[in-house]
Amino acid sequence: MKRSNNLPSDYTQVRRKNRAVQDPAWIRGFLHNAPYGTIATVWEDQPFLKPSLFAYDEDENVIYLHSALEGRMRTNV
């Protein structure tokens, strides 16, 4: 069964609000210092997680992912 993109709002809310990070400086520091990230996708109800190297461009506020030109992650995304 394929799921709808219209998730109930309780699915998109932070569950542990006392642990939510909202400080932009902390987030930027984390992105500059994290050795890698994990990309999580779902395809036809099957979860897929892939550790990936990335680079954070603070000036443009974008994250660049390192990946193969073909593969499951790119297909899912």
Distance bins in CASP14 RR format, pairs under 12 A and 6 or more apart:
PFRMAT RR
TARGET T0000
AUTHOR 0000-0000-0000
RMODE 2
METHOD distances of the structure
MODEL  1
1 44 0 0 0 0 1 0 0 0 0 0 0
1 45 1 0 0 1 0 0 0 0 0 0 0
1 46 0 0 0 0 0 1 0 0 0 0 0
2 42 0 0 0 0 0 1 0 0 0 0 0
2 43 0 0 0 0 1 0 0 0 0 0 0
2 44 1 0 0 1 0 0 0 0 0 0 0
2 45 1 0 0 1 0 0 0 0 0 0 0
2 46 0 0 0 0 0 1 0 0 0 0 0
3 11 0 0 0 0 0 1 0 0 0 0 0
3 42 1 0 0 1 0 0 0 0 0 0 0
3 43 0 0 0 0 0 1 0 0 0 0 0
3 44 0 0 0 0 1 0 0 0 0 0 0
3 45 1 0 0 1 0 0 0 0 0 0 0
3 46 0 0 0 0 0 1 0 0 0 0 0
3 47 0 0 0 0 0 1 0 0 0 0 0
4 11 0 0 0 0 0 1 0 0 0 0 0
4 45 0 0 0 0 0 1 0 0 0 0 0
5 11 0 0 0 0 0 1 0 0 0 0 0
5 12 0 0 0 0 0 1 0 0 0 0 0
5 42 0 0 0 0 0 1 0 0 0 0 0
6 12 0 0 0 0 0 1 0 0 0 0 0
7 13 0 0 0 0 0 1 0 0 0 0 0
7 42 0 0 0 0 0 1 0 0 0 0 0
13 20 0 0 0 0 1 0 0 0 0 0 0
14 20 1 0 1 0 0 0 0 0 0 0 0
14 21 0 0 0 0 1 0 0 0 0 0 0
14 22 0 0 0 0 1 0 0 0 0 0 0
20 26 0 0 0 0 0 1 0 0 0 0 0
20 27 0 0 0 0 0 1 0 0 0 0 0
21 27 1 0 0 1 0 0 0 0 0 0 0
21 28 0 0 0 0 0 1 0 0 0 0 0
21 29 0 0 0 0 0 1 0 0 0 0 0
21 30 1 0 0 1 0 0 0 0 0 0 0
21 31 0 0 0 0 0 1 0 0 0 0 0
23 29 0 0 0 0 1 0 0 0 0 0 0
23 30 0 0 0 0 1 0 0 0 0 0 0
24 30 0 0 0 0 0 1 0 0 0 0 0
24 31 0 0 0 0 0 1 0 0 0 0 0
24 58 0 0 0 0 0 1 0 0 0 0 0
24 61 0 0 0 0 1 0 0 0 0 0 0
25 31 0 0 0 0 0 1 0 0 0 0 0
25 32 0 0 0 0 0 1 0 0 0 0 0
25 58 0 0 0 0 0 1 0 0 0 0 0
26 32 0 0 0 0 0 1 0 0 0 0 0
26 33 0 0 0 0 0 1 0 0 0 0 0
27 33 0 0 0 0 0 1 0 0 0 0 0
27 34 0 0 0 0 0 1 0 0 0 0 0
27 56 0 0 0 0 1 0 0 0 0 0 0
27 58 0 0 0 0 0 1 0 0 0 0 0
27 61 0 0 0 0 0 1 0 0 0 0 0
27 63 0 0 0 0 0 1 0 0 0 0 0
28 34 0 0 0 0 0 1 0 0 0 0 0
28 56 1 0 0 1 0 0 0 0 0 0 0
28 57 0 0 0 0 0 1 0 0 0 0 0
28 58 1 0 1 0 0 0 0 0 0 0 0
28 59 0 0 0 0 0 1 0 0 0 0 0
28 61 0 0 0 0 1 0 0 0 0 0 0
28 63 0 0 0 0 0 1 0 0 0 0 0
29 56 0 0 0 0 1 0 0 0 0 0 0
29 58 0 0 0 0 1 0 0 0 0 0 0
30 37 0 0 0 0 0 1 0 0 0 0 0
30 54 0 0 0 0 0 1 0 0 0 0 0
30 56 0 0 0 0 1 0 0 0 0 0 0
30 58 0 0 0 0 0 1 0 0 0 0 0
30 63 0 0 0 0 0 1 0 0 0 0 0
31 37 0 0 0 0 1 0 0 0 0 0 0
31 54 0 0 0 0 1 0 0 0 0 0 0
31 55 0 0 0 0 1 0 0 0 0 0 0
31 56 1 1 0 0 0 0 0 0 0 0 0
31 57 0 0 0 0 1 0 0 0 0 0 0
31 58 1 0 0 1 0 0 0 0 0 0 0
31 61 0 0 0 0 1 0 0 0 0 0 0
31 62 0 0 0 0 0 1 0 0 0 0 0
31 63 1 0 0 1 0 0 0 0 0 0 0
31 64 0 0 0 0 0 1 0 0 0 0 0
32 54 0 0 0 0 0 1 0 0 0 0 0
32 55 0 0 0 0 1 0 0 0 0 0 0
32 56 1 0 1 0 0 0 0 0 0 0 0
32 57 0 0 0 0 0 1 0 0 0 0 0
32 58 1 0 0 1 0 0 0 0 0 0 0
32 63 0 0 0 0 0 1 0 0 0 0 0
33 54 0 0 0 0 0 1 0 0 0 0 0
33 56 0 0 0 0 1 0 0 0 0 0 0
34 51 0 0 0 0 0 1 0 0 0 0 0
34 52 0 0 0 0 0 1 0 0 0 0 0
34 53 0 0 0 0 1 0 0 0 0 0 0
34 54 1 0 0 1 0 0 0 0 0 0 0
34 55 0 0 0 0 0 1 0 0 0 0 0
34 56 0 0 0 0 1 0 0 0 0 0 0
34 63 0 0 0 0 0 1 0 0 0 0 0
35 51 0 0 0 0 1 0 0 0 0 0 0
35 52 0 0 0 0 0 1 0 0 0 0 0
35 53 0 0 0 0 1 0 0 0 0 0 0
35 54 0 0 0 0 1 0 0 0 0 0 0
35 55 0 0 0 0 0 1 0 0 0 0 0
36 50 0 0 0 0 0 1 0 0 0 0 0
36 51 1 0 1 0 0 0 0 0 0 0 0
36 52 1 0 0 1 0 0 0 0 0 0 0
36 53 1 0 1 0 0 0 0 0 0 0 0
36 54 1 0 0 1 0 0 0 0 0 0 0
36 55 0 0 0 0 0 1 0 0 0 0 0
36 56 0 0 0 0 0 1 0 0 0 0 0
36 63 0 0 0 0 0 1 0 0 0 0 0
36 65 0 0 0 0 0 1 0 0 0 0 0
36 66 0 0 0 0 1 0 0 0 0 0 0
37 49 0 0 0 0 0 1 0 0 0 0 0
37 50 0 0 0 0 1 0 0 0 0 0 0
37 51 1 0 0 1 0 0 0 0 0 0 0
37 52 1 0 1 0 0 0 0 0 0 0 0
37 53 1 0 0 1 0 0 0 0 0 0 0
37 54 1 0 1 0 0 0 0 0 0 0 0
37 55 0 0 0 0 0 1 0 0 0 0 0
37 56 0 0 0 0 0 1 0 0 0 0 0
37 63 0 0 0 0 1 0 0 0 0 0 0
37 64 0 0 0 0 0 1 0 0 0 0 0
37 65 0 0 0 0 1 0 0 0 0 0 0
37 66 0 0 0 0 0 1 0 0 0 0 0
37 67 0 0 0 0 0 1 0 0 0 0 0
37 73 0 0 0 0 0 1 0 0 0 0 0
38 47 0 0 0 0 0 1 0 0 0 0 0
38 48 0 0 0 0 0 1 0 0 0 0 0
38 49 1 0 1 0 0 0 0 0 0 0 0
38 50 1 0 0 1 0 0 0 0 0 0 0
38 51 1 0 1 0 0 0 0 0 0 0 0
38 52 1 0 0 1 0 0 0 0 0 0 0
38 53 0 0 0 0 0 1 0 0 0 0 0
38 54 0 0 0 0 1 0 0 0 0 0 0
38 65 0 0 0 0 0 1 0 0 0 0 0
38 73 0 0 0 0 0 1 0 0 0 0 0
39 47 0 0 0 0 0 1 0 0 0 0 0
39 48 0 0 0 0 1 0 0 0 0 0 0
39 49 1 0 0 1 0 0 0 0 0 0 0
39 50 1 0 1 0 0 0 0 0 0 0 0
39 51 0 0 0 0 1 0 0 0 0 0 0
39 52 1 0 1 0 0 0 0 0 0 0 0
39 53 0 0 0 0 0 1 0 0 0 0 0
39 54 0 0 0 0 1 0 0 0 0 0 0
39 63 0 0 0 0 0 1 0 0 0 0 0
39 65 1 0 0 1 0 0 0 0 0 0 0
39 66 0 0 0 0 0 1 0 0 0 0 0
39 67 0 0 0 0 1 0 0 0 0 0 0
39 71 0 0 0 0 0 1 0 0 0 0 0
39 72 0 0 0 0 0 1 0 0 0 0 0
39 73 1 0 1 0 0 0 0 0 0 0 0
39 74 0 0 0 0 0 1 0 0 0 0 0
39 76 0 0 0 0 1 0 0 0 0 0 0
39 77 1 0 0 1 0 0 0 0 0 0 0
40 46 0 0 0 0 0 1 0 0 0 0 0
40 47 1 0 0 1 0 0 0 0 0 0 0
40 48 1 0 0 1 0 0 0 0 0 0 0
40 49 1 0 1 0 0 0 0 0 0 0 0
40 50 0 0 0 0 1 0 0 0 0 0 0
40 51 0 0 0 0 0 1 0 0 0 0 0
40 52 0 0 0 0 0 1 0 0 0 0 0
40 73 0 0 0 0 1 0 0 0 0 0 0
40 76 0 0 0 0 1 0 0 0 0 0 0
40 77 0 0 0 0 0 1 0 0 0 0 0
41 47 1 0 0 1 0 0 0 0 0 0 0
41 48 1 0 1 0 0 0 0 0 0 0 0
41 49 0 0 0 0 1 0 0 0 0 0 0
41 50 0 0 0 0 1 0 0 0 0 0 0
41 52 0 0 0 0 0 1 0 0 0 0 0
41 65 0 0 0 0 0 1 0 0 0 0 0
41 67 0 0 0 0 0 1 0 0 0 0 0
41 71 0 0 0 0 0 1 0 0 0 0 0
41 72 0 0 0 0 1 0 0 0 0 0 0
41 73 1 0 0 1 0 0 0 0 0 0 0
41 74 0 0 0 0 1 0 0 0 0 0 0
41 75 0 0 0 0 1 0 0 0 0 0 0
41 76 1 1 0 0 0 0 0 0 0 0 0
41 77 1 0 0 1 0 0 0 0 0 0 0
42 48 1 0 0 1 0 0 0 0 0 0 0
42 49 0 0 0 0 0 1 0 0 0 0 0
42 72 0 0 0 0 0 1 0 0 0 0 0
42 73 0 0 0 0 0 1 0 0 0 0 0
42 76 1 0 0 1 0 0 0 0 0 0 0
42 77 0 0 0 0 0 1 0 0 0 0 0
43 71 0 0 0 0 0 1 0 0 0 0 0
43 72 1 0 0 1 0 0 0 0 0 0 0
43 73 0 0 0 0 0 1 0 0 0 0 0
43 74 0 0 0 0 0 1 0 0 0 0 0
43 75 1 0 0 1 0 0 0 0 0 0 0
43 76 1 0 1 0 0 0 0 0 0 0 0
43 77 0 0 0 0 1 0 0 0 0 0 0
44 75 0 0 0 0 0 1 0 0 0 0 0
44 76 0 0 0 0 1 0 0 0 0 0 0
46 72 0 0 0 0 1 0 0 0 0 0 0
46 76 0 0 0 0 1 0 0 0 0 0 0
47 72 0 0 0 0 0 1 0 0 0 0 0
47 76 0 0 0 0 1 0 0 0 0 0 0
48 71 0 0 0 0 0 1 0 0 0 0 0
48 72 1 0 0 1 0 0 0 0 0 0 0
48 73 1 0 0 1 0 0 0 0 0 0 0
48 74 0 0 0 0 0 1 0 0 0 0 0
48 75 0 0 0 0 1 0 0 0 0 0 0
48 76 1 0 1 0 0 0 0 0 0 0 0
48 77 0 0 0 0 0 1 0 0 0 0 0
49 72 0 0 0 0 0 1 0 0 0 0 0
49 73 0 0 0 0 1 0 0 0 0 0 0
49 76 0 0 0 0 0 1 0 0 0 0 0
50 65 0 0 0 0 1 0 0 0 0 0 0
50 66 0 0 0 0 0 1 0 0 0 0 0
50 67 0 0 0 0 1 0 0 0 0 0 0
50 68 0 0 0 0 0 1 0 0 0 0 0
50 71 0 0 0 0 1 0 0 0 0 0 0
50 72 1 0 0 1 0 0 0 0 0 0 0
50 73 1 0 1 0 0 0 0 0 0 0 0
50 74 0 0 0 0 0 1 0 0 0 0 0
50 75 0 0 0 0 0 1 0 0 0 0 0
50 76 0 0 0 0 1 0 0 0 0 0 0
50 77 0 0 0 0 0 1 0 0 0 0 0
51 65 0 0 0 0 0 1 0 0 0 0 0
51 66 0 0 0 0 0 1 0 0 0 0 0
51 67 0 0 0 0 0 1 0 0 0 0 0
51 73 0 0 0 0 0 1 0 0 0 0 0
52 63 0 0 0 0 1 0 0 0 0 0 0
52 64 0 0 0 0 0 1 0 0 0 0 0
52 65 1 0 1 0 0 0 0 0 0 0 0
52 66 1 0 1 0 0 0 0 0 0 0 0
52 67 1 0 0 1 0 0 0 0 0 0 0
52 68 0 0 0 0 0 1 0 0 0 0 0
52 73 1 0 0 1 0 0 0 0 0 0 0
52 74 0 0 0 0 0 1 0 0 0 0 0
52 77 0 0 0 0 0 1 0 0 0 0 0
53 63 0 0 0 0 0 1 0 0 0 0 0
53 64 0 0 0 0 1 0 0 0 0 0 0
53 65 1 0 0 1 0 0 0 0 0 0 0
53 66 1 0 1 0 0 0 0 0 0 0 0
53 67 0 0 0 0 1 0 0 0 0 0 0
53 68 0 0 0 0 0 1 0 0 0 0 0
54 62 0 0 0 0 0 1 0 0 0 0 0
54 63 1 0 1 0 0 0 0 0 0 0 0
54 64 1 0 0 1 0 0 0 0 0 0 0
54 65 1 0 1 0 0 0 0 0 0 0 0
54 66 1 0 0 1 0 0 0 0 0 0 0
54 67 0 0 0 0 1 0 0 0 0 0 0
55 62 0 0 0 0 1 0 0 0 0 0 0
55 63 1 0 0 1 0 0 0 0 0 0 0
55 64 1 0 1 0 0 0 0 0 0 0 0
55 65 0 0 0 0 1 0 0 0 0 0 0
55 66 1 0 0 1 0 0 0 0 0 0 0
56 62 1 0 0 1 0 0 0 0 0 0 0
56 63 1 0 1 0 0 0 0 0 0 0 0
56 64 1 0 0 1 0 0 0 0 0 0 0
56 65 0 0 0 0 0 1 0 0 0 0 0
57 63 1 0 0 1 0 0 0 0 0 0 0
57 64 1 0 0 1 0 0 0 0 0 0 0
65 73 0 0 0 0 1 0 0 0 0 0 0
65 74 0 0 0 0 1 0 0 0 0 0 0
65 77 0 0 0 0 1 0 0 0 0 0 0
66 73 0 0 0 0 0 1 0 0 0 0 0
66 74 0 0 0 0 0 1 0 0 0 0 0
67 73 1 0 1 0 0 0 0 0 0 0 0
67 74 1 0 0 1 0 0 0 0 0 0 0
67 75 0 0 0 0 0 1 0 0 0 0 0
67 76 0 0 0 0 0 1 0 0 0 0 0
67 77 0 0 0 0 1 0 0 0 0 0 0
68 74 1 0 0 1 0 0 0 0 0 0 0
68 75 0 0 0 0 0 1 0 0 0 0 0
69 75 0 0 0 0 0 1 0 0 0 0 0
71 77 0 0 0 0 1 0 0 0 0 0 0
END
